[in-house]
Amino acid sequence: MSESELYQDSYKTRDLPAGLRLIEGGVTAAPGFRAGTLYCGIKSDPTPDLAMLVADEVCQVAATFTTSRTASHIIHVDKAHLAASGYRARAVVVNSGNANCSNGPRGLADAQRMTELTAQKLGLDPNLVLVSSTGIIGRPLPMEKVESGIADMQVADDGGPAYSRGIMTTDTRPKIIAVEFELGGTIVRLGGSTKGVGMIYPNMATMLCYLTTNAVLDHDFQHEVFRAAVNDSFNMVCVDHDMSTNDSAFLFANGQAGNAPVRAGTPEAETFAAALRYVTRYLAREMARDGEGATKLMIVKVRGAATDADARKAARGITSSAIWQCAVAGGDPNWGRVIAALGATGADVDHSRLDISLGDVLIVHEGVATAYDQAQAQQAMTGPDVYVNLHLHMGEATATAWGCDLTHGYIDENATYTR
């Protein structure tokens, strides 16, 4: 997909809130950010495997990380740097093709070394540099190649699209978006990129996310709004029910727009939250759409749950059901798989109240099959987007989750991943 096609993606216009305008640039759409990428030899194929994002000024940073108990060394380094800097940073260096996980003391030293080399190149305190790695677990980084790559790296204020490609592993296309909107009379920008199409079932899938804005944000508000956005987007996407050791998501705010600081409870806070929610949900959805071997995006919408937690459990439970994912792959409207997956989620469900639709086709009403047209139900599962709508009739809570079908392509991708 060409860069122009990336920006013309019709899916970007879905649910675009009023007042937001799509723009180009990704992580470099906001003034004051530069990025670049190159091939340094980590991957066996000559595609970009090292990327760097640099801010002209120190940024406030909000971050979330994997909850895995076997987290990569980069997670420990980033947490230490953010704690030491007061959640501030000016750069992040990213390698793909190697997760730098389970490499013992060497792995921790290599992660730290990547930040030190980047800091030396840019003239920064190493605590102002973050690091990400993604790829194969258990193989030490080829640090001579990484060191050479960092030394050769060039960043530019139009480097966002290239950066989005440099962070990819098994992704078939980059995930990139940027928007422009107004905060209290000041025009600001928000852009970002993600990678991740396998090991996707985040609890903060392999997923990395980098977001940048030139807005001035109150520190507490930035952390609060980012956690909420991650919870409503990346934590609602599933490809294969596996969680990565390296999941990381960052929001960098350099404050160059000069607007009055955005604080919770203000109209500006609502505007920024809506923009952030739109950006993160788009990126989450596109990760599911590009899931390893996937041919269909699954959108599961749950209404009428007793609690938000129940709505989320129900929606995520459907997307993570391998047997239902197979049915989606085959276009089989076997709604019994949905019933079974829902009952196993732990959500509060009264079987006798349950309604299920595939697209606009109501196939279950009050827990019993309707006299639906089989051909119409099959048709609802043939397009690139498959909608599964559930109404629990237990309360007012709603949730949306995104997943994909499970095809032999997923097996092909993962059966020989380390060869």
N, C-alpha and C positions, 0 to 999 in steps of 0.2 A: 504494500500500500504506500503510495507516494505521500509526501508531506502535505500537499494540497488536499489529497483525499482524506488524510487524518483530520484536517480542520473542517472539512465539509461533511464529516460523518453525521448522518441524519439522526443517529441516536443521541448526539449531543444536544439537540434541540428539544428532546422530550422533557417535559416537566421543567423547562427553563423558567425560573421565577421572574416575575416582572421586575424590571430595573437592571437585570443582568444582561450583559452583551458578551458574546463569545469573541475571543481574540486569539491570536497565535502566540506561540512562545513557550508554553509549558512552564518549567521552573525559572526561565529567564524572561517571562512576560512582564513581571514587576521590575521596575527600574532598580538598579543596584545589585543585581545578581548576574553572575557569569557562570558558564558551564562548558565542559568539553569531554571528549572521550577518545580513546585510541585502543589499538590492539597491542598488547605487550607480551602475548604468548602463554597466558594461563589456559585458554581454551585450545583444543586441538584444531578447531576450524578457525580460520583467520577473520573472525568477527570481533567487534569491539568488546573488550573485557575489563577495561578500567575506565572509570568516569570520575569527574570531580565537579562539585558545586561550590562556588565561592561567592561570598557576600562582600560588598565594598565596605560595609560597616558591621560592627558587632550586632548580632540579632538576638532577640528573645527567642527561645526555643521551647515548644511543647513537644513531648514525645511519649509514645507508648511502645512497649516491647512485648515479645512473646512471654507467656507464662510457663513455658516448657522448663522442666527441672533439668534438662540436658542442654541448656542454652549455649550458643556459640560464644567463643572468646570475645567477639566484637560487642556482644551485649554487655558484658562486664566492663569493658573499656569505656563504652559510651555512657553507661550509668555513672561511672567514676568521674568522667570528664564533666558531665552535666552537673553533678553534685559539687565539684570543685569550682566550676565557673558561675554557679548560680543560675543554671539553665540558660546559658548564653553560648553562642558559637558563631564562627565566621566561615566554616568550611566543612564539607564532608567528602571523604574519598571512598569510592565504592569499587570493589572488584567482583566480577562474575566468573563462574566456572569453578569456584572453590569456596566452600562454606567456612573454612577455617574453624572447624568444630571438632572436638575430641582430639586435639593435637597436643594436649598437655601443656607444660610450661612454655614450650616453643610457640604454641598457638597464641597464647596470651602475649608473649613478647613480640610476635609478628604483628598482631593487631595494634599494639602500642607503637611499634616501629612505623607502621603506615601513617599514623597520626603525626609522629615526630618528623618524618620525611616531608610530609605535606606542610607542616608548620615551618620547617626550615625553608622550603621553597617559597612560601608566602610571607615569611617574616612574622609569624604568629606564635603566641603561647600555645603549646600542644593541647592544653585543656580547652582551647577554642576550636579544636578540630575533632570531628566525629568520624567514625569508620563503619562501613557496612561490607559484608561479604555474602555471597550466595552461590550455591553450586553443590559439588560433591562433598560429603562429610568424610572426615578421617584422613584426608590427604594434606600434608603440610603445604603451605603456600610456597611457590617458587620465588623467594624473596628477591633474588637477583633480577628477575624479570619485572617484578613489581617495583623495585627501586628505580630501575631504568625507565619504566613507564611513568612513574610520578615525576621524575626529572624532565621527561620529554613532554609532559602534559601541557596543552595550551587551552585556555578557557576564553570564551567570547560572550558578549552580551546577547548573541543570537544562538547560543549553543544548546538551548533547551531541547529541541528535537533530537539532536545527536545524543545528548545525555540520556534521553528516554530509551534509546537503543543500546547504549553502553551498559545499562543495568540488567538487560534481559538474559535469561538462560534458555529455558524451553519455550518461552513465549514465541508466538508466530508473528506478532506485531506489537509495536509500542502502545502504551496506554498514556495518553497525554491530553491535557485540557487546560484552558485558562479563561478567566472571565474578568470583566471590568464593570465596576459599579460605583455608586456614590455613597459616601459616608459624611453626613453633615455638610454637604456642599462641596466636598473634596472627592475627586475621582481617584479610586484605588484599584489595585489589581491583585488577583489571586490565581496562582497557577500551580500545576503539579504533574507528577508522573508516578506510576506504580509499575511494578513487575510482579509476576507470580501467576502461574497457571496449574501448578501441581503442589501437593502437600498444602492444600488450602482448606483450613478450618480454623481461622484465627480465634484466639482468646486473648486479646490485648486491651499462604497461606504460605511454596515459600513466597512470602510477600514482603516487598519493601515499598515504602511510600515516602515521597519528598514533596512538600508543599511550601510555597514561598508567597509572601505578601509584602507590600510596602506600606501597609496600614500600621498606624500606631494603636497597639492593643494593650489594655490593662493586663498586667501579668496574671492575676488570678483568673480574669475572664478568658484569656487565651488558653490556659490549661483546662478550664472547665468546658469551654465550647469545643475544644479539640477532642477531649475524652468523649463528649456526647456524640460528636460526629463520627468518630471511630466506632463507637458502640452501635450506631445506627447504619453503618455502611460495611466496613471491613469485617466487623464481627457478625455480619449477617450474610456472608458469602461462603459457599462450600463447593469444592470440586470433588474431593475424595475423602473427607473426614479425617485427614491427617494434619497435624500441626507441625510447623517448621521450628527448627532450633534457632532461626535467625530473624524472625519477624520483627520489623522495626518500622515505625511511622513517625515522621517529623513535620512540624510546622514552624518555619522560620519567618519571623517578622522583623524587618529592618527599620520600620518607622519613617522611611523617607518621604511618605506622602504628606506628613506634617499635620494630619487631622487631629482634632481633639481626641485624647485616648478613649477608645471604645470600652465602656464599662457595662457590666451586667445590669439588666433592667431598663436599658435605654432603647429608643427606636433604632439607633445605630447598631446596637448589639443584636437586635432581631435581624437586621439586614445582613450583617456579617455572618451570623449563624446560618441564615438561609443560603447564602452563597457557598459557605463551607460545606454545608450538608449536600448541596447540589453537586459540588465538585467531588466529594468523597464517594457519594452514591454512584455517580457516573463511573468513576474509576473502579469501584468494587464490582459493579455490573459487568464492566468490560473484562475484568479478570475471569469471571465466571464464563463469559461468552467465549473466551480464548482458552478455556480449560483444556488440558492435555487430551487430545483425541476428540474433543467435543465437536458436535455438529449442530447442537441446539442449546439455546439459553433457556433455563427454567426460571420462571418468576412465580414465587409462591406468596400469595397475599392471604393473610389471616385476619378476619374481623370477628368481633363479638367474643373475644376472650375475657376471662374473669380478671386477669391482671396483665401488665406489660410483660412480666416474666413468662407467663403462660403463652402469650402471643408469640414471643420470640422462640420459645421452646418448640412450639408447634411448627412454625415456619422453617426453622433450621432443621427440625427433624425430618421434614419431607425432602428437603434438598439433599440431605445426607444419607438417604436410604438408597443403597446400591441397587436393590432389586427394583425400586421405582425408577431409578436412573436408567436401568436397562430397558424398562418399559417405554420410557421417553425416547430412548435411542431407536426402538423399533416402532414407534408410533402406535403403541398398544394402550388404549384407554382402560387399562385394568385397574379400576379405582379401588379394588380390594387392597392393592399395595399401599395406597394412600391411607386407607383406614388403619391398616396394620402399623404403618410407620407412625401415624398420629398417636395411636394408643400406646406406643412404646416411649413417647417423649417425656412422659411424666406431667404433661399439661392437664389441667382440670378439664375433662371432657364428659359431656353427657351424650352418649351414643344416639339417643332418641331425638336429640335436637340438631344434629349435625347436618349441614348442607355442604355439598361439594360441586363445583363447576369446573369444567375444562374449557377455558375461554368463556364463551357465552352459553355453553351447553350445560344445563343443570342435569347432573347425572345421579346425585344422591340428595334426597330431601327427607329430613327428620330420620336420618340414619338408614334409609331404605332406597334402593334403586328406583329411579323414575323410569317412565316409558320413553327414554331418550332414543334418538336416532343414532345407531351405531356408526353410520357413515359420517355424520356430523361430528361425533366425538373423535373419530379417527382424524378427521380433517383438522380439528383443533390442535392436534399433536403433530402436524406435518410441517409447519412452518419453522423458520429459524428461531422464533420466540414461542415458548409453550407456557401458557398461563394456567396456574392451578390456584383456584380460589376456594377458600374454606370459610364458612361462617359457623362459629361454635355456639352462638346464641347463649353465651354465659355471662356477658358483660359488655363493656365498651372498648376494650383495648384492641389495638391493631398492630400488625407488624408485617414487614415485607422482607423476604430473603431471596437470594439469587443462587442458582446452581446450574448444572448442565447435565447433559446425558452422559452415560458411561458406555463407551464404545471400545472395540478392539484396539483402536488407536492409542488408548490409554495404556493398555498392556504393552503394545509395541514400544511406546516411549519409555516405559519404566522397566521393561525386562532386560534391557541392555544399557542402562543409564551410565554405568561406570566403565563400559568397554571403550 
